[in-house]
Amino acid sequence: MVTITQQPDQTAISENQSQTCKTVHHQIVIIGGGAAGITTTSLLLKKKRSLDIAIIEPSDVHYYQPGWTLTGGGVFQIQDTVKKEKDVIPKGVTWIQERALKLDPDNNVVFTSGELRVEYDCLIVCPGIQINWHLIKGLKESLGKDGVTSNYSPLYAPYTWEVIKNFKGGNALFTFPNTPIKCGGAPQKIMYMADDIFRSKWGVRERTNIMFFTPLTQLFTVPEYTRVLESVVKERGIEVKYQHNLKEIKPETKEAIFEVVKEGDRVEEVSFKYDMIHVAPPQSAPDFIKESPLAVPNNPLGWVDINKYTLQHNRYPNVFGIGDASSLPTSKTAAAVRKQAPVLAENVIAFLASKPLPRQYDGYTCCPLITGYDKTVMAEFDGYNCRPLSSFPFNPMKERWIMWLMKKHVLPWIYWNRMLKGERFEGDYIKFMQWQGKY
């Protein structure tokens, strides 16, 4: 959930243009300067300072994207979640501030928006996830006004807070799409925070109908955490609509149109009025990956086709993938990247030395499930086997105040000061717990 989103670019590289592009060569080329790209770069340089690394990243800012939920909940300001990209790129790395437009792995080349032909010995693909607002009819035109919002963009997360704090009652809708998304728990987190705010204002919650719409048949991928969340929605009086997929926003009538799966896989359309609606949009790999040989064959979402253990591409040995755009069958979160990056760095070093790949990623990830302004379930789990894990000496299947503090204070600090710099941070958890008298 924590890489810079690279939006689709309609510019194409023609065959004639590709022949006239300026050519540069780097030992390692990394597409994406978000959490995955910067963390991996830092770890590679710690292992071998002499590496020649280039990062292809168009944005001049770097966001701590897990902070957007807290922005939507009024805890952070959007400026609390951003730094200059140049300040997080490790020293000694070449920054190519352009978009990747075309991948030619058969010739070890990336073409960029600045008509640059970037050759590589090893390619690491981690451009982040693509937000496909256009796949929900009427959404792009509706966002940021009349109660339609989404925390999946820094442009609209502040508006989410405006909507929530000024809400007077009515139908408050929260949606989950029919694709994998970064931070799968985020659509529920903001709903629970909104519920807290509505309850804090006289009479608002009594006048409000909160509904959660998901095309899935459960609230979370891990059964143990699903049971926790089912208890939360029941206690709070939140209505969950399963097998409902948002297809259209009609701002003129303030209606949300859903496709609903009925018996026998029959699909019908239903309409719900909204006074506010928070939308988690459909997501995919960026178009330039979908259109390349690196994508999973016959998969419309275009994920980078990598081995789920080694992170090496399944058909191009000198290509690796990590993070949200990868085909890894686990949740797309910053915590997943934290565990993937050390594996990737060691395997890339071994590959360059023509040695066997020594490390395997075990599918670990974590989603801090905010269930209120003083409660969080630190949902750690093995994404490959859908079973809970815990880095802490207590039951992870409980809402805890200490985990709210971890989410609000500790994890952002670790992100900027440890993770992006390739530093170990497990000791910071222990120090925090000792400081709170909980360890």
C-alpha positions in Angstrom: 0.0 0.0 0.0 3.0 2.1 0.2 4.5 2.8 -3.3 4.1 5.9 -5.4 1.3 5.4 -7.8 2.4 5.6 -11.4 -0.7 6.6 -13.5 -1.1 5.4 -17.1 0.7 7.4 -19.7 -0.9 7.4 -23.2 2.4 8.3 -24.9 3.7 5.5 -27.1 7.2 4.8 -28.3 7.3 4.2 -32.0 9.9 1.9 -33.7 11.5 5.0 -35.3 11.6 6.9 -32.0 13.2 3.9 -30.2 16.0 3.9 -32.7 16.8 7.6 -32.1 16.5 7.5 -28.3 19.6 8.5 -26.3 21.0 5.3 -24.7 22.3 4.9 -21.1 23.4 1.8 -19.3 23.2 0.9 -15.6 24.0 -2.3 -13.8 20.7 -2.3 -11.9 17.6 -0.3 -13.1 14.7 0.1 -10.6 11.4 1.2 -12.0 9.6 3.1 -9.1 10.8 5.3 -6.4 8.2 4.5 -3.8 8.5 2.4 -0.7 9.6 -0.8 -2.5 12.1 0.9 -4.8 13.8 3.1 -2.2 13.9 0.4 0.5 15.4 -2.1 -2.0 17.9 0.4 -3.2 19.1 1.2 0.3 19.5 -2.5 1.2 21.4 -3.2 -2.1 23.9 -0.4 -1.4 24.4 -1.5 2.2 25.4 -4.9 0.9 27.6 -3.5 -2.0 28.3 0.2 -2.1 29.9 -0.1 -5.6 26.7 -1.1 -7.4 25.6 1.2 -10.3 21.9 1.8 -9.7 19.4 4.0 -11.5 15.8 4.7 -10.3 13.2 5.6 -12.9 10.6 7.7 -11.0 8.7 10.7 -12.4 7.3 12.2 -9.2 9.2 14.9 -7.3 7.4 13.9 -4.1 7.3 10.7 -2.0 4.2 9.9 0.0 3.7 7.8 3.1 0.5 6.3 1.8 -0.6 4.5 4.9 -1.0 8.0 6.4 -3.8 8.8 4.0 -6.4 6.9 6.1 -5.3 9.0 9.1 -5.6 12.1 6.9 -9.1 11.1 5.9 -9.9 10.6 9.6 -8.6 14.0 10.6 -5.5 12.7 12.5 -2.9 13.8 10.0 -2.7 16.7 7.6 -1.8 15.6 4.1 1.6 17.5 4.4 2.4 15.1 7.3 2.5 12.3 4.7 4.9 13.8 2.1 8.6 14.5 1.6 10.6 15.5 -1.4 11.7 12.5 -3.5 15.2 13.8 -3.8 15.5 13.6 0.0 14.7 9.9 0.1 16.7 8.6 -2.8 20.0 7.2 -1.5 23.2 9.0 -2.3 25.2 7.7 -5.2 22.1 6.6 -7.1 21.1 8.0 -10.6 17.6 9.4 -10.6 16.0 9.3 -14.0 13.0 11.6 -13.4 10.8 10.3 -16.2 8.1 7.7 -16.7 8.8 4.2 -17.9 6.7 3.8 -21.1 7.8 0.6 -22.7 9.6 -2.6 -21.5 11.8 -4.6 -23.9 13.1 -7.4 -21.7 14.3 -9.5 -24.7 16.9 -6.7 -25.2 17.3 -5.6 -21.6 15.9 -2.1 -22.3 13.4 0.3 -20.7 12.2 3.3 -22.8 11.1 6.4 -20.9 8.9 9.5 -21.5 12.1 11.6 -22.1 13.0 9.4 -25.1 15.7 7.7 -23.1 16.8 4.1 -23.9 17.9 2.7 -20.5 19.8 -0.6 -20.7 20.4 -2.8 -17.7 22.0 -6.0 -16.5 19.3 -6.5 -13.9 15.8 -4.9 -13.7 13.7 -4.5 -10.6 10.1 -3.6 -11.3 8.1 -1.8 -8.6 6.2 1.2 -10.0 3.3 0.9 -7.6 -0.3 0.2 -8.4 -2.5 2.0 -11.0 -5.8 3.6 -9.8 -8.5 3.0 -12.4 -11.0 5.6 -11.5 -12.5 5.4 -15.0 -13.8 1.9 -14.5 -16.6 3.2 -12.2 -18.9 5.3 -14.4 -19.3 8.8 -13.2 -16.7 8.5 -10.4 -14.0 10.8 -11.9 -16.5 13.6 -12.5 -18.0 13.2 -9.0 -14.9 13.0 -6.8 -14.2 15.7 -4.3 -17.7 17.2 -4.1 -21.2 16.5 -2.9 -20.0 13.8 -0.5 -18.1 11.6 -3.0 -14.6 10.9 -1.8 -11.7 8.4 -1.6 -8.6 8.1 0.6 -6.8 6.5 -2.4 -5.5 9.8 -3.5 -3.8 12.7 -1.7 -6.1 15.0 -3.6 -9.2 13.6 -1.9 -8.1 12.3 1.5 -8.4 15.7 3.1 -11.9 16.0 1.6 -12.9 12.7 3.3 -12.3 14.4 6.6 -14.4 17.5 5.5 -17.2 15.1 4.6 -17.1 13.1 7.8 -16.8 16.0 10.3 -19.6 17.9 8.6 -21.9 15.0 8.2 -25.4 15.6 9.5 -26.9 12.1 9.0 -28.3 10.0 6.2 -26.8 7.1 4.2 -23.0 6.7 4.6 -21.7 4.2 2.0 -18.2 2.6 2.0 -17.1 0.4 -0.9 -14.5 -2.3 -1.8 -13.8 -3.1 -5.5 -13.6 -6.4 -7.4 -9.8 -6.2 -7.8 -6.9 -6.6 -5.5 -6.0 -3.2 -3.9 -3.2 -1.7 -1.9 -4.0 -2.0 1.8 -7.1 -4.1 1.6 -8.2 -3.0 5.1 -8.3 0.7 4.3 -11.9 0.8 3.1 -13.1 -0.5 6.4 -10.7 1.6 8.6 -12.1 4.9 7.5 -15.6 3.5 8.0 -14.9 2.7 11.7 -13.4 6.1 12.2 -16.4 7.8 10.6 -18.6 5.8 12.9 -16.7 7.1 15.9 -17.1 10.7 14.7 -20.8 10.3 14.1 -21.3 8.9 17.6 -19.4 11.8 19.1 -21.9 14.3 17.7 -25.3 14.6 19.3 -27.9 12.6 17.4 -25.8 12.1 14.2 -25.3 8.4 14.5 -28.9 7.8 15.2 -29.8 9.5 12.0 -27.1 7.6 10.0 -27.2 4.3 8.2 -23.7 3.0 7.6 -23.3 0.4 4.9 -20.2 -1.5 3.6 -20.4 -3.0 0.1 -18.0 -5.7 -1.0 -18.0 -8.1 -4.0 -16.4 -10.7 -1.7 -18.2 -13.1 0.6 -16.2 -12.2 3.8 -14.6 -9.1 5.4 -11.0 -10.3 5.4 -8.8 -13.0 3.8 -7.8 -14.5 7.1 -10.8 -16.3 8.9 -9.5 -15.4 12.4 -9.5 -11.6 11.6 -12.8 -11.9 9.7 -14.4 -13.1 12.9 -13.0 -10.0 14.8 -14.3 -7.6 12.1 -17.7 -9.4 12.1 -18.0 -8.7 15.8 -17.0 -5.0 15.2 -19.7 -4.4 12.5 -22.3 -6.2 14.5 -21.5 -4.2 17.7 -21.6 -0.9 15.7 -24.8 -1.6 13.8 -23.1 -1.5 10.4 -24.9 -3.2 7.6 -22.6 -5.3 5.3 -23.7 -6.0 1.7 -21.7 -9.0 0.3 -21.3 -9.7 -3.4 -22.1 -6.0 -4.3 -19.7 -4.4 -6.8 -19.9 -0.6 -7.4 -20.3 0.1 -11.1 -21.6 3.7 -11.3 -22.0 7.0 -9.4 -25.0 9.2 -10.4 -24.2 12.5 -8.8 -27.3 14.2 -10.1 -29.5 11.9 -8.0 -26.9 10.9 -5.4 -27.3 7.2 -6.3 -24.7 4.4 -6.3 -25.3 1.5 -8.7 -24.0 -1.9 -7.8 -23.9 -5.2 -9.6 -25.1 -8.0 -7.3 -24.5 -11.7 -7.6 -27.7 -13.6 -7.0 -28.4 -17.4 -6.9 -27.0 -19.3 -9.9 -24.5 -16.6 -10.5 -27.2 -14.4 -11.9 -26.2 -10.7 -11.8 -28.6 -7.8 -11.2 -28.2 -4.1 -10.7 -29.4 -2.4 -7.5 -29.4 1.3 -6.5 -28.6 2.9 -3.1 -29.0 6.5 -2.2 -26.0 8.2 -0.6 -25.4 11.3 1.4 -21.7 10.4 1.5 -19.8 7.6 -0.2 -16.2 6.6 0.3 -15.0 4.7 -2.8 -12.1 2.2 -3.0 -11.5 2.2 -6.8 -10.5 -0.8 -9.0 -6.7 -1.2 -9.3 -4.2 -3.0 -11.5 -0.6 -2.9 -12.6 0.3 0.1 -14.7 -0.6 -0.1 -18.4 3.1 -0.2 -19.5 3.5 -3.5 -17.6 0.2 -4.9 -18.8 1.3 -4.3 -22.4 4.8 -5.9 -21.9 6.1 -9.5 -21.9 6.7 -9.1 -18.1 3.0 -9.4 -17.3 1.3 -12.6 -16.1 0.0 -14.2 -19.3 -3.7 -13.8 -20.0 -4.3 -11.7 -16.8 -6.2 -8.5 -17.5 -4.7 -6.9 -14.3 -1.2 -7.2 -15.7 0.8 -8.0 -12.6 4.6 -8.6 -12.9 4.9 -12.4 -13.3 7.4 -13.4 -10.5 8.2 -16.5 -8.4 6.4 -16.0 -5.1 9.4 -17.2 -3.1 12.5 -15.8 -4.9 10.8 -12.7 -6.4 12.6 -13.5 -9.7 10.6 -13.2 -13.0 9.3 -16.6 -14.2 10.6 -16.1 -17.7 13.3 -13.4 -17.6 16.0 -14.4 -15.0 17.5 -10.9 -14.8 14.2 -9.3 -13.9 12.8 -9.2 -10.4 9.6 -7.7 -9.0 8.4 -6.5 -5.6 5.5 -4.6 -4.1 2.0 -3.7 -5.3 2.5 -4.3 -9.0 3.8 -7.8 -8.5 1.9 -11.1 -8.8 2.7 -12.1 -5.3 -0.5 -13.8 -3.8 -0.5 -11.8 -0.6 -1.8 -8.4 0.6 -0.3 -5.3 -1.0 1.0 -3.4 2.0 4.1 -1.6 3.3 4.6 -4.4 5.8 4.8 -6.9 2.9 7.4 -4.7 1.2 9.4 -4.6 4.5 9.8 -8.4 4.4 10.2 -8.7 0.6 13.0 -6.1 0.2 15.7 -8.0 2.2 14.9 -11.2 0.2 15.1 -9.3 -3.1 18.3 -7.5 -2.3 20.2 -10.7 -1.3 18.8 -12.6 -4.4 19.8 -9.8 -6.8 23.3 -9.7 -5.4 23.6 -13.4 -5.7 22.2 -13.3 -9.3 24.8 -10.7 -10.3 27.5 -13.0 -8.9 26.1 -16.0 -10.8 25.3 -17.7 -7.6 22.1 -19.6 -6.5 19.4 -17.3 -5.0 19.7 -17.8 -1.2 16.5 -16.2 0.2 12.8 -16.9 0.0 9.9 -14.7 0.9 7.3 -16.5 3.1 4.2 -14.3 2.3 4.3 -12.3 5.5 2.3 -9.1 5.6 0.5 -6.9 8.1 -2.5 -4.7 8.0 -3.1 -2.5 11.1 -6.9 -2.6 11.1 -8.0 0.7 12.7 -11.4 0.0 14.4 -11.7 3.4 16.1 -9.7 6.4 17.3 -8.2 4.4 20.1 -8.4 0.8 18.9 -6.4 -1.1 16.3 -6.1 -4.8 15.4 -2.5 -5.4 14.4 -3.4 -8.0 11.8 -0.2 -9.8 10.9 -0.5 -12.9 8.8 1.0 -15.3 6.3 -0.6 -14.3 3.1 0.3 -17.6 1.3 -1.6 -19.8 3.9 -4.0 -17.2 5.3 -3.0 -17.8 8.9 -2.4 -15.2 11.6 1.1 -14.4 12.9 2.3 -12.0 15.6 5.5 -10.1 16.3 4.3 -9.2 19.7 3.9 -11.3 22.9 0.1 -11.3 22.9 -3.0 -12.4 21.0 -3.2 -10.4 17.7 -6.9 -11.1 17.3 -7.9 -8.2 19.6 -8.5 -4.5 19.4 -5.8 -2.7 21.4 -5.1 0.8 22.3 -1.3 0.2 22.2 -1.6 -0.9 18.5 -3.4 2.4 17.8 -0.4 4.3 19.2 1.8 2.0 17.1 -0.1 2.9 13.9 -0.3 6.6 14.7 3.2 7.3 16.0 5.6 4.4 15.6 5.0 3.1 12.1 5.3 6.5 10.3 8.6 7.2 12.2 9.9 3.7 11.3 9.0 4.2 7.6 10.9 7.5 7.2 13.8 6.8 9.5 14.4 3.0 9.3 12.7 1.3 6.4 13.5 3.6 3.6 17.1 3.7 4.8 17.5 0.0 4.8 17.9 -0.1 8.6 16.6 -2.8 10.9 13.7 -1.7 13.1 12.6 -4.7 15.2 14.3 -3.1 18.2 12.2 0.0 17.8 9.1 -2.1 18.5 10.6 -3.5 21.7 11.7 0.0 22.9 8.2 1.3 22.3 6.5 -1.5 24.1 8.9 -1.1 27.0 8.2 2.6 27.1 4.5 1.9 27.3 5.1 -0.7 30.0 3.6 -3.4 27.9 6.6 -5.6 27.2 
